[in-house]
Amino acid sequence: MMLGYLLARAGIDVVVLEKHQDFLRDFRGDTVHPSTLDVLGELGLLDRFLTRPHQELRQVKVEIGQEIFQVADFGRLHTRCRFLAFMPQWDFLDFIAETAKPLPNFRLLLSTAGQRLLRDGNGIVGVSALGPDGPLEIKAGLVVAADGRSSLLREQAGLAVERLSAPIDVLWFRVGRTRDVVEQTLGRVDPGRFMITIDRGDYFQCAYVIPKGGADALKAGPIEPFRQNVVAAAPYLAPHIGDVGSWDDVKLLSVAVDRLARWSRPGLLCIGDAAHAMSPIGGVGINMAVQDAVAAANLLTPGLKAGGPMSELALDAVRRRRLFPTRLTQAFQIFVQNRVLLPTLAGRPLKVPQIVRLLDRWPALQALPARFIGLGARPEHVSATLQGTTDRN
C-alpha cells in the first residue's frame, strides 16, 4: 500500500491487489514507529494521520521479577514524533487507501487475489488474479510481491529462503482495561513467563511467549491454568481476564525469522515479510516494510517513469540498500530470543542483565535503544523529488 501510494503520487500507474474485501482483520502488530511517522511527515500526511484514534508510548519499561526498569526514552530522539504510536493496522491501511484514492493512476482491487506470475521468456510481465467477477490478467512493468512470509509469488519465482533461528511462538489475546488502570510497563519477565501488555485504550493487547511448537500441548488442556498464569504475570488484568473465555480467544503467531538470498527476478521484487520475516521482538515488522517501500520508491521511480523494463540489477539495488538494516535487526532479535527469552521460558533463576541496570541508572543512555527500536539501523527518507510530486491538499 505504501509503495503503491508513493509510485502513484509520482505519476506511475499502480494496481494494488488485496485478497480480502476490506482490511478489518486482527494483524496483531500495531506499532507505528518514529521512522514511519517521519515518512508520513515528509509526505505532508502526519497531522491528518494523528487525528485517528491511537495511543502513544514515550518510554519503555520492563518488569523483571519484582523490579521495574526504564530502558528506552523516545523523548530523547530528534524526530517529528518522540513516541511509538499504537494504531490498529487496518486503520493505517485504510488511511493510506483513502489518501491514495484521489490519485488518478492508483487502483485498489479488493477481494482480488494474485494467483500466478505471468511470464514472457525469462521475465515476469504481470499476474493472473481471481476477483469478484472471475479471473483477470494484469500486465505490469514491475510486479511487487508483498504477500507476506508465506508468499505465493516468491515461491513461484523460485526465490530461496534462508531460515534463521525462531525458537519461540507468541499467543495473542485481548483483555479489557479498567478505566482507572494506568499501566506503562510494556514487558514482564518471571521464571517460566514472558509477557507483553500494550495499552489500547479500552483493552490491553497481550502477547504471551511460549517455546516453539508448544501451542498444541497448551491448548489441549483447559484454559483456566493459562488465565492464572496471565494474572500472575500482570495482576491488573484480573478484573477482565474472563474476556479470555476459551482457547478460541487466543491466537497463535508462529514466529519466523528468515530472509531471501535474492529479493528479485526480472520484473519481480519482494519487499516486507515476503523478503524478510521478522520476529515480533521490538515490534519492527510494519516499520521495516514501510522502510522497504520508501527505499524502493526512491530507487525505482526514475526507471519506472522512463517506461523501460526494469533490469534485475536495478531491482537488486533495493536489496542492497535494505540488507544491512535487515541483517542487523534480525541478529538483535535472535540474540534476545536465545539469550533472554529461552532461559526465561526454561525457568532459570532471574538475573537482571547489567545493561538493563545501566540504562535505568543513566537515562541519557536510553536514547540508544530508543533510536534502534524507533528509527532502525538505516532509516529511509522520502526523496525530495517524491515529496514534491503531488498537491498535499
Secondary structure, 3 states (H helix, E strand, C coil): CHHHHHHHHCCCCEEEECCCCCCCCCCCCCEECHHHHHHHHHCCCHHHHCCCCCEEECEEEEEECCEEEEEEEHHHCCCCCCCEEECCHHHHHHHHHHHHCCCCCEEEECCCEEEEEEEECCEEEEEEEEECCEEEEEECCCEEECCCCCCHHHHHCCCCEEECCCCEEEEEEEEECCCCCCCCEEEEEECCEEEEEEECCCEEEEEEEEECCCHHHHHCCCCHHHHHHHHHHCHHHHHHHHHCCCHHHCEEECCCCEEECCCEECCEEECHHHCCCCCCHHHCHHHHHHHHHHHHHHHHHHHHHHCCCCCHHHHHHHHHHHHHHHHHHHHHHHHHHHHHHHHHHCCCCCCCCHHHHHHHHCHHHHHHHHHHHHCCCCCCCCCHHHHCCCCCC
